[in-house]
Amino acid sequence: MTSDVLVMGGGATGQLAAAYLRMRFPNLKVAVVEGPHKNRPIVGESLVEVSVDFLFELGLGAYLVEKHYPKYGLTYYFKPDINDPADRTYIVDEIPTAPLLLSFQINRFTFDHEVRRRNLENGVQVIDGTVAGLDINSGDGLHAVTVQDPAGRKHTVSARWLVDATGRNRVLAKQLQLQEIVKEQKNVFWFRLMNFNPEILSRIQALKKQNRAYVPYFATHHFFGKGNWIWCIPMRSPENLPLISIGITYRKDIYPHGEVRTMEQFLECVGREHPVVVDLARSGTVVDTNFYGSYMWECRQRYSPDRWYIIGDAGDTVDPLYSVGLALSSLQIRQIAAIIQRELSGCDTHDFTKDLDTVINAFQRSVTRDTTRLYECMDDAYQCHLRVHLAVIKLFHLGLPLVMNEYLWDPLGVKLINWFYSLETLEADSREFQDLIREVAADPKNRAAHNFIKVQSGASMNYVYYEHHREEDIPASLSRLAFSLARLRLALLGKLGWRGLICFKQQRALLKDVFRGLFLVPFYGTRLRESRLVRKVFRTREFQQPAQLIQK
C-alpha cells in the first residue's frame, strides 16, 4: 500500500491532522493507522481560542455550536487559607464579560467520533492496525511502516510524509532515541459524573467582581491547592444530558497527601483542601475513571527535513492547566501543511523545517515549564494569582495575535519570533518575575485580599486588539505587553519599600520592558512581515543566530 501522507495514530490529534491535510491537499492520498480504542483514556475537554479557530477552518463550527456547550473562559479559585478545609472562602477570578473569541467545552467521545466519521466521508483511508515497525528513509525515497492488523497479519505502507500522532506510545521518539528525561513528574486522575448537582459550586464564599454577562457555571473551573490543581468542566452527554469532567493533577515530588488514582483516594485527599469539590463528586453518579502516572516527557526534535514529524503527546506532553494541548497540536498540523506546501511548490524546506521546530519548541516548553514551576506555590493564593495573571497577559498579547495572523507557519514570521522570543529569553524573563513575586509575597500584609489584582480583565486579555484582529495592530499589542509588565513590576517593587530601590536586577528588567515597549512604537500600524527594514535584516542575516545579532 502507498500513501502520500501517513498519520500514525487514530486519536483526536491524528484524525484532525488527517482531516486538515486532506482539506489542504485534496490531490494527495492521506491515510491514518488507527490502533485499538478499547479502554483508551480520553482527556482534553476544554478548548481554547486557538483550537476553535482551527476547528472552524475545518468546517466544524456549526457542529460545535449545536452539540457542545459554549465555554465562558477559565474561572480560577484561589483559597487564602488552604489549611482549613472548613473555610469555603475563595478569591474567584472570572473573565470580565462574554468572550470576544468563541470557545467550547466538548465531549471528547462524541467529538472524536464525529471527526473520524467526516474523515471517512472525505476520503481519508483509515487502516485498522498497530505500527509494528518503521523504516525511515533519510533520502528522497519513501518511508515504510509495517502495520499489524487485528488478525496478526502484517503488511507495509509506504509514504512520502510521515506524521507520528501515537501519543504515549511515542513510536518515532523511541525508535530515533529522541526522548528527554523530565524530573518533575506529575500524575493525573479524572472521572466523569452524571446526575449531579451543579448548584454546589455556588456554595462557597466567593470574593469576586459581580458578573451579569453570562452564566458562570459554563466555564472551566480551576481550584488550586498544595502542589495540585483540580478541574471541573461541564459538558453534554451523547443524549444531550449534563455531564461534568472532574480531575486532579499533582506534582509527585511536592504533593503532600499521597497518591490519587481511585475515587476513594480522590475524595479523601481533595477533602483536605476543597470539600466543595468532594460535595459535587458525591452528588452524582460516576460514569468512568482514568489515571495517568508520570506522564511528563520531552522530545529533542519534532520535525525533520527527511519529512517525518512528531505531533501532540508523541513529542512533548503539556500540562492541562491552560487547556493548550489540542491548541499546540493544531499549530503543529498547520506547520506541517506549510512544509508540504513549500515542497510541492518546488522550494527547499530544510531551513524552514528547522525554524518551525525551534518556534514550536519555544512555545511548548515555555508554557509547560512555567506551569510546572507554578505547582511550587499553588497553595499560596497571592503568588499563584499573580503568576497566572502573567500567563494570561502573554497569551493574549503575544501568543494569540501571532497565531491568528499565521506567524508560526510563515517563513519570515517564524524567523521574527525566533529572533525576539527564544525559549531562553522567555524562560529568563519568567524566572525574574517569579523571584520578584516570591519576595513580595514573603510580607504577610501584601497577601491580604484587597491586594489581589484582577487576573483576567479587558486590559490583561487585550480586548483592544481583538476588536479588529489586524496584523498591523501586532506591534501595538506587543508594546502593550511590555508596558503592562513594566507597570506590574513597578507596582511590586513599590510593595518592597526601600528594598525595591536596591533590587538592581529587577530595575534592569524594568528598563528592559520599557525599552521593548518604546522600540515597537515606530512600528505601530505596520505589518512587520512587509516592513522593508525587517525584510532587509532577514535577507542579509538570514543564517545568523539571534544571539549573534544581539551581541553585535
C-alpha positions in Angstrom: 0.0 0.0 0.0 1.2 3.5 -0.8 0.0 6.8 0.5 1.3 10.4 0.1 0.8 11.3 3.8 0.6 8.6 6.5 -0.6 9.6 10.0 0.3 7.1 12.7 -2.3 7.3 15.5 -6.1 7.5 15.3 -6.8 9.6 18.3 -8.1 13.2 18.1 -4.7 14.6 17.1 -4.1 12.1 14.4 -7.6 12.3 12.9 -7.5 16.1 13.0 -4.1 16.1 11.2 -5.6 13.8 8.5 -8.7 16.0 8.2 -6.7 19.2 7.7 -4.1 17.7 5.3 -6.9 16.1 3.3 -8.6 19.5 3.1 -5.5 21.5 2.2 -4.2 18.9 -0.4 -7.2 17.2 -2.0 -5.0 15.6 -4.6 -2.8 13.8 -2.1 -3.7 10.4 -0.6 -4.0 10.7 3.2 -4.1 7.6 5.4 -4.4 7.0 9.2 -3.1 3.9 11.0 -5.7 3.5 13.8 -4.9 1.3 16.7 -7.4 -0.3 19.1 -9.7 2.0 21.0 -10.6 -0.2 23.9 -10.2 1.4 27.3 -8.2 4.3 25.9 -8.4 7.3 28.3 -9.6 10.4 26.6 -8.7 13.8 28.0 -8.9 17.4 26.7 -12.5 18.5 27.0 -11.8 22.2 27.4 -10.9 24.0 24.1 -9.2 27.4 23.9 -9.4 30.1 21.2 -6.6 28.7 19.1 -8.2 25.3 18.9 -11.6 26.7 17.9 -10.0 28.8 15.2 -8.5 25.7 13.7 -11.7 23.7 14.0 -13.7 26.5 12.3 -11.3 26.3 9.4 -12.1 22.6 9.2 -15.8 23.4 9.0 -16.7 22.1 12.4 -18.2 25.5 13.7 -21.9 24.6 13.3 -21.3 21.2 14.8 -19.6 22.7 17.9 -22.5 25.2 18.4 -25.2 22.6 18.0 -23.7 19.7 20.0 -21.4 21.1 22.7 -21.5 23.8 25.4 -20.1 27.2 24.9 -17.2 28.0 27.2 -17.1 31.2 29.2 -13.4 31.3 29.8 -11.4 29.9 32.7 -12.5 30.6 36.3 -9.8 30.4 39.0 -10.5 29.7 42.7 -7.7 30.9 44.9 -8.1 29.8 48.6 -6.4 32.2 51.0 -6.4 29.6 53.8 -5.7 26.2 52.2 -5.0 24.6 55.5 -8.6 25.0 56.8 -11.0 22.6 55.0 -14.0 24.1 56.7 -13.2 27.5 55.3 -15.0 27.9 51.9 -13.8 31.4 51.2 -12.2 31.8 47.7 -11.0 34.7 45.8 -12.6 33.9 42.4 -11.5 35.3 39.1 -13.7 35.1 36.0 -13.4 36.7 32.6 -14.9 40.2 32.6 -17.6 39.7 30.0 -18.7 37.3 27.4 -15.6 36.3 25.4 -14.7 38.1 22.2 -13.4 34.8 20.8 -15.5 31.6 20.8 -14.5 28.6 22.8 -16.3 25.4 23.8 -16.4 22.6 26.4 -16.6 19.3 24.4 -17.5 15.7 25.0 -14.4 14.1 23.5 -16.1 10.8 22.9 -18.7 12.3 20.6 -16.3 14.8 19.2 -13.6 12.3 18.2 -16.3 10.0 16.7 -17.6 12.9 14.5 -14.1 13.9 13.2 -13.4 10.2 12.3 -16.8 9.9 10.6 -16.1 13.0 8.5 -12.7 11.8 7.5 -14.2 8.6 6.1 -16.7 10.6 4.1 -13.9 12.9 2.8 -11.7 10.1 1.5 -9.2 9.6 4.3 -8.1 6.0 4.4 -8.4 4.5 7.9 -6.1 1.5 8.4 -7.2 -0.8 11.2 -4.0 -2.0 12.9 -1.0 -1.1 15.0 2.5 0.1 14.0 4.9 -2.9 14.2 8.0 -1.4 12.6 9.4 1.6 10.8 12.0 2.1 8.1 12.8 5.9 7.9 14.3 7.0 4.6 16.7 9.8 5.0 17.0 10.5 1.3 14.3 11.3 -1.2 12.6 7.9 -1.1 9.5 6.7 0.8 9.2 5.8 4.4 8.0 2.3 5.1 5.7 1.5 8.0 4.9 -2.1 9.0 1.3 -2.4 10.2 -0.1 -5.4 12.0 -3.9 -5.9 11.6 -6.2 -7.3 14.4 -5.8 -10.9 12.9 -2.0 -10.7 13.3 -1.2 -10.3 9.6 1.5 -7.7 8.7 1.8 -5.5 5.6 3.8 -2.5 4.6 2.5 1.0 4.0 4.8 3.5 2.1 4.5 7.2 2.3 6.5 10.4 1.4 5.4 12.3 4.5 5.1 10.5 7.9 3.3 12.1 10.9 3.6 10.5 14.3 0.5 11.1 16.4 0.8 8.0 18.5 0.6 9.8 21.9 2.0 8.0 24.8 3.3 5.2 22.6 5.8 7.7 21.1 6.8 5.4 18.2 9.2 7.7 16.4 10.7 9.3 19.5 11.6 5.9 20.9 13.0 4.5 17.6 15.1 7.6 17.0 16.1 7.9 20.7 14.7 11.5 20.9 13.3 11.2 24.4 14.5 13.5 27.1 14.0 13.0 30.9 11.7 15.3 32.9 12.5 15.3 36.6 9.3 17.0 37.9 6.8 14.3 37.2 3.0 14.6 37.6 0.1 12.3 38.0 -3.5 13.0 36.9 -6.7 11.2 38.0 -10.1 12.2 36.5 -13.6 11.0 36.1 -16.9 12.0 34.5 -20.1 12.5 36.5 -23.8 12.4 35.7 -26.9 13.2 37.7 -25.0 15.7 39.8 -26.0 19.0 41.4 -24.2 21.9 39.7 -25.5 24.4 42.3 -22.9 23.0 44.7 -20.3 25.1 43.0 -22.1 28.2 44.2 -21.9 27.1 47.9 -18.7 29.0 48.5 -17.9 32.4 49.9 -16.8 34.0 46.6 -14.8 37.2 46.7 -15.2 38.4 43.1 -16.5 41.1 40.8 -20.2 41.0 40.0 -20.9 39.3 36.7 -24.1 39.6 34.7 -22.7 38.8 31.2 -23.0 35.0 31.2 -23.8 32.0 33.4 -20.7 31.4 35.4 -21.2 27.6 35.6 -20.3 27.2 31.9 -16.6 27.9 32.4 -13.6 25.7 33.1 -13.3 25.8 36.9 -9.8 25.6 38.4 -9.2 25.0 42.2 -5.6 25.4 43.4 -4.0 23.5 46.4 -0.8 22.2 47.7 1.2 21.1 44.7 -2.0 20.4 42.8 -5.0 21.8 40.9 -8.4 20.5 40.2 -10.6 21.0 37.1 -14.4 20.9 36.7 -15.5 21.0 33.1 -19.3 21.0 32.2 -20.2 19.1 29.0 -23.1 17.3 27.2 -23.6 13.6 27.0 -24.4 12.0 23.6 -28.1 12.0 24.8 -27.8 15.8 25.4 -27.8 15.4 29.2 -25.5 17.3 31.6 -22.1 15.7 32.3 -19.1 17.1 34.2 -15.5 16.1 34.0 -13.5 16.4 37.3 -9.8 15.7 37.7 -6.8 16.4 39.8 -3.3 17.0 38.5 -0.5 17.0 41.1 3.3 17.1 41.1 4.6 14.0 42.6 7.6 15.5 44.4 5.7 18.1 46.3 2.1 16.9 46.7 1.6 16.1 50.4 -1.5 13.9 50.5 -0.3 10.7 48.8 -1.3 9.1 45.6 -4.6 9.7 43.9 -5.7 7.0 41.5 -9.1 5.9 42.8 -12.4 7.6 43.7 -11.8 6.8 47.4 -8.4 8.4 47.3 -9.7 11.4 45.4 -12.5 12.1 48.0 -10.1 11.6 50.9 -7.2 13.8 49.6 -9.3 16.5 48.0 -11.5 16.8 51.0 -8.5 18.1 53.0 -8.4 21.2 50.9 -11.7 21.6 48.9 -14.7 20.0 50.5 -16.9 21.7 47.9 -15.4 19.6 45.2 -16.0 16.5 47.2 -19.6 17.5 47.7 -20.0 17.9 44.0 -18.5 14.5 43.3 -20.7 12.8 45.8 -23.8 14.4 44.5 -23.7 12.4 41.2 -23.0 9.1 39.6 -19.5 8.2 38.3 -19.5 7.3 34.6 -15.8 6.3 34.3 -12.4 6.9 35.9 -9.0 7.4 34.4 -5.4 7.7 35.6 -2.1 8.7 34.0 1.1 8.3 36.1 4.4 10.1 35.5 3.0 11.5 32.2 5.6 14.3 31.5 8.2 13.9 28.8 10.1 16.0 26.2 11.4 15.3 22.7 14.6 16.7 21.3 13.2 17.1 17.8 9.8 17.2 16.3 10.3 17.9 12.6 12.9 16.6 10.2 14.0 17.7 6.7 13.7 14.0 6.0 9.9 14.5 6.0 8.9 13.0 9.3 7.0 14.9 12.0 6.1 14.3 15.6 3.0 16.0 17.0 0.9 16.1 20.2 1.9 13.9 23.1 4.1 11.8 20.8 6.6 14.6 21.3 6.3 16.9 24.3 3.5 16.5 26.8 1.9 19.6 28.1 0.3 20.4 31.5 -3.5 20.7 31.1 -3.8 23.8 33.3 -4.4 26.2 30.4 -6.0 23.7 28.1 -3.3 24.2 25.4 -2.8 20.5 24.4 -5.1 20.5 21.4 -4.2 24.1 20.6 -0.5 23.3 20.3 -1.3 20.2 18.1 -3.4 22.4 15.8 -0.4 24.7 15.4 1.8 21.8 14.5 -0.7 20.5 12.0 -0.7 23.8 10.2 3.1 23.9 10.3 3.4 20.5 8.7 0.9 21.7 6.0 3.1 24.7 5.4 6.2 22.5 4.9 4.3 20.2 2.5 3.0 23.2 0.5 6.5 24.6 0.1 7.9 21.3 -1.0 5.1 20.8 -3.5 5.9 24.3 -4.8 9.5 23.3 -5.5 11.0 25.2 -2.6 13.8 23.9 -0.4 12.3 23.2 3.1 15.5 22.4 5.1 15.9 25.7 6.9 12.1 26.3 7.1 11.7 22.9 8.9 14.3 23.8 11.4 12.8 27.2 12.1 9.4 25.7 12.7 10.9 23.1 15.1 12.6 25.9 17.0 9.5 28.1 17.4 7.1 25.3 18.4 9.8 24.1 20.9 9.8 27.6 22.5 6.0 27.9 22.6 5.5 24.4 24.1 8.3 24.4 26.7 8.0 27.9 27.9 4.3 27.3 28.8 4.8 23.8 30.2 8.0 24.5 32.3 6.4 27.7 33.7 3.3 25.8 34.7 5.5 23.1 36.3 7.2 25.7 38.5 3.7 27.1 39.4 3.0 23.9 41.4 5.5 25.1 44.0 3.2 28.0 45.0 -0.3 26.8 44.0 -1.2 26.8 47.7 -0.1 30.4 48.0 -3.1 32.3 46.7 -1.2 35.6 46.3 1.8 34.2 44.4 -0.4 31.9 42.3 -2.8 34.6 41.1 0.0 36.9 40.0 1.8 34.2 38.1 -1.5 33.1 36.3 -2.0 36.8 35.5 1.3 36.9 33.8 0.4 33.8 31.7 -2.9 35.5 30.7 -1.1 38.7 29.6 1.4 36.8 27.5 -1.2 34.5 25.8 -3.5 37.3 24.7 -0.8 39.9 23.8 1.8 37.7 22.3 0.6 34.1 21.5 -2.9 34.6 20.1 -2.2 37.6 17.8 0.8 35.8 16.2 -1.1 32.6 15.7 -4.2 34.3 14.3 -2.0 36.1 11.7 -0.2 32.9 10.8 3.2 33.9 12.0 4.0 30.4 13.4 3.9 28.8 10.0 5.2 31.7 7.8 8.9 31.6 6.8 9.5 35.2 7.8 7.2 35.1 10.7 9.0 32.3 12.4 12.3 34.0 11.9 11.0 37.1 13.6 9.6 35.1 16.6 12.8 33.0 17.0 14.9 36.2 16.9 12.9 38.1 19.6 11.3 35.4 21.7 13.7 32.4 22.0 13.0 29.8 24.7 15.9 31.1 26.7 14.6 34.6 26.6 11.1 33.6 27.6 12.3 31.4 30.5 14.7 34.0 31.8 12.1 36.8 31.8 9.6 34.4 33.6 12.0 33.5 36.3 12.9 37.1 37.1 9.3 37.9 37.6 8.7 34.9 39.8 11.6 35.9 42.0 10.1 39.3 42.5 6.6 37.9 43.2 8.1 35.5 45.8 9.9 38.3 47.6 6.7 40.5 47.7 4.6 37.5 49.0 7.0 37.0 51.9 5.4 40.0 53.6 2.1 38.8 55.1 0.5 42.3 54.7 0.8 42.0 50.9 -1.3 38.8 50.9 -4.5 40.5 52.1 -7.5 40.0 49.8 -7.6 43.7 48.9 -4.1 43.4 47.4 -5.2 40.9 44.8 -5.5 42.2 41.2 -7.9 41.1 38.5 -6.2 38.2 36.8 -8.5 38.4 33.7 -9.5 41.9 32.7 -10.2 43.7 29.5 -6.6 45.0 29.7 -4.9 41.7 30.5 -6.9 39.9 27.8 -6.1 42.6 25.3 -9.6 43.4 24.2 -8.5 46.4 22.2 -6.6 44.1 19.8 -9.5 41.6 19.3 -11.9 44.3 18.1 -10.3 44.0 14.6 -7.7 41.1 14.7 -5.5 43.1 12.2 -1.9 42.2 11.6 -0.9 45.9 11.6 -2.0 46.0 15.3 0.5 43.4 16.4 3.3 45.9 17.2 0.9 47.8 19.4 -0.2 44.5 21.1 3.5 43.6 21.8 4.2 47.1 23.0 1.2 46.9 25.4 2.6 43.6 26.7 5.9 45.2 27.5 4.4 48.2 29.2 2.0 46.0 31.2 4.9 44.0 32.5 6.7 47.2 33.4 3.7 48.6 35.3 3.2 45.4 37.2 6.9 45.1 38.1 7.0 48.8 39.2 3.9 48.2 41.5 5.5 45.1 43.0 8.8 46.9 43.6 6.8 49.6 45.4 5.5 47.0 47.8 9.0 46.2 48.8 9.5 49.8 50.1 13.2 50.9 50.3 14.3 47.4 49.4 12.8 47.9 46.0 15.3 50.7 45.4 18.3 48.3 45.7 16.8 45.4 43.6 19.1 46.3 40.7 18.3 43.1 38.8 14.6 43.9 38.8 15.2 47.5 37.9 17.3 46.4 34.9 14.4 44.1 33.9 12.0 47.1 34.3 14.1 49.2 32.0 14.2 46.3 29.5 10.4 46.1 29.5 10.2 49.9 28.9 12.8 49.7 26.1 10.9 46.9 24.4 7.7 48.8 24.5 9.3 52.0 23.1 11.2 50.1 20.5 7.9 48.9 18.9 6.2 52.3 18.9 7.6 53.4 15.5 6.2 50.1 14.1 2.6 50.9 15.1 0.3 50.3 12.2 2.9 48.3 10.3 2.7 44.8 9.1 6.0 43.5 10.3 6.4 40.9 7.6 6.0 43.6 4.9 8.4 46.1 6.6 11.4 47.0 4.4 13.6 47.1 7.4 12.6 43.7 8.6 13.0 42.2 5.2 16.4 43.7 4.8 17.6 42.4 8.1 16.4 38.8 7.4 17.6 38.8 3.8 21.2 39.8 4.7 21.5 38.0 8.0 19.2 35.1 7.4 21.5 32.4 8.5 23.0 34.2 11.6 21.8 33.1 15.0 19.7 35.6 17.1 22.2 35.6 19.9 25.0 36.7 17.5 22.9 39.6 16.3 22.2 40.7 19.8 25.9 40.6 20.8 26.8 42.7 17.8 
